[in-house]
Amino acid sequence: MSTKGTHSYQEIMSQPEVLESALGEFYENIGHIDRLWQSQTFEQVIFTGCGSTYHLAKTAAALSQSLTGTPASFYPGSELALFPEITYPKNKSMLLVALSRSGETTETLEAIPVFRAVTGGKVLAITCDSHSPLVELADFSLAVDAAQEKSIAQTRSFASMLLLSQALAGYLGGVDLDLLSAVPTSVGRVLGEYEDLAKALGTNREIERIFFLGSGYLYGLACEAMLKMKEMSLSYSEAYQTLDFRHGPMSMVNQHTLVVGLLSESALAHEADVMKDMRALGAQIWSLSEKPYAGLDEIGDLTLLETGLPEWARTGIYLPALQLFAYYRSISKGLDPDKPNNLDAVVHLSTMSKK
C-alpha cells in the first residue's frame, strides 16, 4: 500500500482539533495582546510572510483593517527587508505582524531589524513554533505548536495561523469573539460532507487548468488554494479577484478549465454572475458559498458552508475542501503531496543584505 500523502491527509483532516488548540493559545494570551496594543497608538499595521504566509498576510490585513479601523497593508518579507523606502509609510507609528510556520524563514527574520531601524515599531509574531528565532526576535508572539507539520505544503498550520489572525482582529476590533468557537466544528463538517466532491474533481483528468477566484477577505485564500494546487500536484493554476477575472484572464477558459469561486456574501450577486459567464464559455464550475444563490447549483458543483457566521468569522472554512482537492489531484497523478517538487519546508538564505 502506498504511503504517499499520508502526512498531508492526516494534517488536513486533523484541523478541527488543532483549531481548538489555536483558540486556546489566543485566549491564554489576551492580557499580553492588550498590553502590546495599548503600549502606543498604532497608525499602521503591516502583515508580512513568505509563500503561504504571504497569502495569509493578504487576508489578515483585510480582516485587521475592516475590524479595527486601523490602516493595514501586506508585503512579502523580502520587500520589507530590501525596499524599505517604498514599503514603510513615513512618520507613522507602526506594528509589524510577522507570519511564519517555522519561525525560521530568512526573509521574514531579516525584515524585522530593518522594520525596527526605519520605524521604531513593535513586532508581533504568529507562528507554529514557540521556540523559533522569530519568537525570540518579536516583542510578543502567538504560537500554536500543535499545528506543526511533517509535510512540506502548509495546511493545518495555515488554517491555525489564520484563525489566530481572525481572533486578533476580532478582539482588537471589539466584535463578538465567541463566534470563532464554531469554526472547528464547521471545518469538520465541510471535511466530512465535501471530501467526495474534492476527490471527484481532483481525480478528473479532463481538467487541465484551474482558476481560483476570490475577493475581499477571500482573495488571499484563493491565492493560497492556487499555491497548494501548484505545490502538491504540479498543476496549472492561477488566482484572481473574482470580477477582475473578466479583464483578460478569462481568455484562457475552455472546456478543460475548472473555475473555483470562493464567493462572498456582500458581493454574491456580482460574483455569481462571473461564475455563470465562465460556464457559458465552457468551463466547469465549483462554487463555495455560505448560502444558496439562484442558479449556482444548476451550472456546476456547489459547496454550501451554512455556518451562520459573519463573513470575517467564516473566512477559513473555505479552505479544507480546497486542500483536499489539491491532495487528491496530486495522488491521482502519482505524486507525493507530502514532498512537493523542488521544495523544502523552510527557505534559508545566507544573507538578505543589498549587494
N, C-alpha and C positions, 0 to 999 in steps of 0.2 A: 504493500500500500504506500502510495506517495505521501511524503511529508511536506511537499511544497505548500507554502502558505499557512502552515499550522499556526504560527505565531500571529500572523496578520488576522486570521479569522478569529482566534481567541481574543485578541485585543479589541477587535471591533465589537464582538458580542459581549464583552465584559463591561462595556461602557456604563450601563445603569449603576452598577456597584461602584465603579471608580468615580462617577459623577457625584455620588453621595459623599465620597471622601473629599472631593474638591469643595463642596459646600461646607463640610465640616471645617476644612482648613480656613475658609473665609471667615466663618463665624468666630473661630478661635482668635482671629487677629483683628477684629473690628476696632479695638482700642488703639492698636498701633496705626491703623489706617486713619483714624480720627486725628491722631497727633501729627502724622505726616501732612495731611491735608490742611490742618489748621496752623502748621508751622509758618506759613506765609500765604499770601493771596496769589494764587497761580492764575496768570493771564493767558496761558497757553499750555496745552498738554500735547506732547509728541509721543507717538507709539512707533516702536521700531522692532524689527525682526528680520529674519532671512529665510527665503524659501517659504515653507508653510506658515511660519510665524510672521512673515511679511504680509501674507494674505490675511492672517488673523488680525494684524495691525489695522488693516483697512476696515474691517468690521468693528473692531474695538474702538477705533477713533470715531466712527459714525455713532456708535452707542454712547460714547462718552459725551460728545458734543450735544447730542439730542437730549440726553437725560440731565446733564449738569448745567448746560448753557455755556460752559467754558469752551472757547475755540479749541479744536483738536485737529492734528494733522498726522500723517504717517509717512515713513521713509524706510527703505532698507538700511540696515546698519552701515553698509559701505558708503552710502550717500552722506550720512551724518558724519562719518569719520573723515571722508576725503573732500567733501564740498560744504564745509560749514558756512561759507559766505553766502550760499543760496538756500540753505535748509533751515537756518535759525532766524526767526524774526528778531529785529533789533530792539534792544531796551525793553524786553518783556521778562517777567518772572515766569519761569517755566518748570514743568515737571516732565521728566522722561520716563515712560513706561517701556521697559526692555523685556521682550518676549523671547524665550528660548527654551526648547525642551531640555536640552542637555546643560544649558548654562555655560557652555564652553565655546560657542561659535565665535571665531576670531573677530569678524566684522562687528558683531554686537558688543563684544567686550571692548574693542578699541574705540567704539563710538562714545563710550561713557566718559573717558578723560577729556575727549575733545568737547563734548557737551558741557562738562563742568568748567573747562577753561574758558569757553566762549560765553556761557550763560550764568554760571554760578548756581545752577538749579539743582533740584533734588532728583534722585533716581529711585524708582520702584521697579523691582524685578518680578516677573511672573514666569515660573519655571516648573520643571518636574524633577528637579534635583536640589534638595535643600543644602547639599554640601558642595555645590559647584562654585567656580570662580565668580560667576555672575552674582551670586548671593553675597559673596564677600565684598564685591565692589559696590553694591547697591546700598542706599540708605535704609531700605526696608524691602522685604520680599514676601511673596505668596508662593509657596511651593507645594505641589501635590505629588509626593513621591510614589503614591500608588499608581500613577499614570505612566510610569516608566515603561519602556517597550523593548522587546528583543528584535522586532522587525525594524527595518530602516525607515520605511514610509510611516509618517505620523498618522495615527487615527485617534486612539483614546487620549493621547497626550494633547492633540489639537483641541478635541472636544472639552477636555478638562480646563485647559487654559482659556478657552472661550468662555466657559461658564464662570471662571474667576473674573474675567473681564466684564461680563454681564453683571455679576454681583457687585463689582467695584463701581461701575457706572450707576447702577440702580441705587446703591447705598448712598453714594455722594449726591445723587440727584433727588433723594428723598422719596422714591417711589416704594411701593409695597414689595419688599424683598422676599416675603414669604411665597410669592408666586413662583419663584425658582424651585421650590421644593417639589413641584410637579414635573420638572424636566426629566429626572432619571426614569420615572415611570413612563412618560411619553416616549422617550427614546427606546425603552424596552418594547413598547407596543409597536412602534414603527419597525423595529428589527424583526419582531415576530410576524407581523402581518404582511410585510412587503419584501421579505427575503426571496420568496419565489419569483416575484416580478424582477428583482435585481438580478437574479440568476438567469432568468429567461432572456433579458436584454443583454446581459453580459456574455452569454453564450451564442448570441445571434451573430453569426459571421457575415451576414449581409450588411451589417453596419460597418462602414469604412471610415467615417469621420463623425466626430461628436462635438457639439457646441453646448456649453453650459451658459445659461443666461440668468442674470440676477441684478437687481437694482437696490439702492438704499443700503440697508443693513446687509443685504444678501449678495451684493456684488463680490465681497471678499470671499464668501463661501462658494460662489460659482468659480472663482479663481482657484480655490483650494480643491474643489472637485475636479477641475481640469488638471491640476498638478498630480492628484492621486492617479488619474487615468493614465497620464503620461508615465509616471514613475512605475506603477505596478504593471501596466500592460503594454507599454511602448506603443500606444495608440495615438493617432492624430486627434488632438482635442484642443479647443480654444475656449476662452471665456470672454464675455462681453456684457456691458449693461444692456438690459433687455431691449429697450426701444432703439438703442444705437445700433443694434444688430442689422437693422434695415439699411443702414448707411454704408453699404459696401460689403460687409462680410456675408450677407445672405446670397451673394453671387456664388458661393461655394455649396449651396444647398442643392441636393438632388435626392433620388430615391434611395441612395445608400447613406444618407445622413440621419443621425438622431439629434434632435434638438431637445435639450433638457431645460425646462423652465422652472426656476425657483421663484414662485410667484408671491408677491407681497399682497397684503390686504388693501393698503392705501391706494395702490395703482393697479388693482386686479383687472379692471375692465380693459385698460390700455395694454397690459401685459398679455392678457388672454387673446387680444386681437393679433399680437405678434405671433403667438403660437398658431392661431388659425391661418395666418398668412403663410407661415412656413409649411404647414400641412398642405396648403394649396400649391406650393412649389414642389411637393413630392416628399418632403421629409417625414420620417417617423417622429412621433411626438411623445414626450414624457413630461407631464406637468406635476409639480409638487405644490400643493396649496393647502391653506388652513381650512378652507371650506369649498363646497361645490360652486361652480360657476357655469352659467348656461353654455352648453356646447363642448366644454372641455373633455367630458367623458366620451364624447362622440368622435373626437378627432385623434385619439390616441390613449395611451396609458395615463392613469391618474392616481397619484398618491395623496390621500387626504390626511393631514396631520390631526385635525379636530381636537386641538388642545384646550381651546377656550382661553388661551393666554394672549396678552397683548403682544404686538409684533416684537418688541425689544426682548421679551422673555422667552419667546419660542425660537429664536434665531438658530440655535444649534440643532434643533430637532430635524432640520432638513438634511443633515449630513449623513446619518447612519446608512440609509438606503443607497446613497451615492457611493459611500465607501465599499459597501458590499458589491455594487455594480462593478467597480474597478477591480475588486478582488476576483470576482467570477470571470471577468474578461481575461484577466491575467492567467488564471488556471486553465481556461478554455484554449489559450494559445500555447500552453505547455511551459509557461514561465513560472518563476517563483516570486510571488509578491513580497515575500519576506526579504528578498535580496535584489532590489532593482538594479538594472544595468548601470555600471559606471559610478554608482553612488556609495557613499559611506554615511554612517549615522550622524557624524559631525564633520563640518568643514573646518580644518585647522590650516591657517596660513602662517608663514614665518613672520610676516610684518604687513601692516597696512599703511605705513607712513608713505607720504608722497615722495616719488623719486625725482 
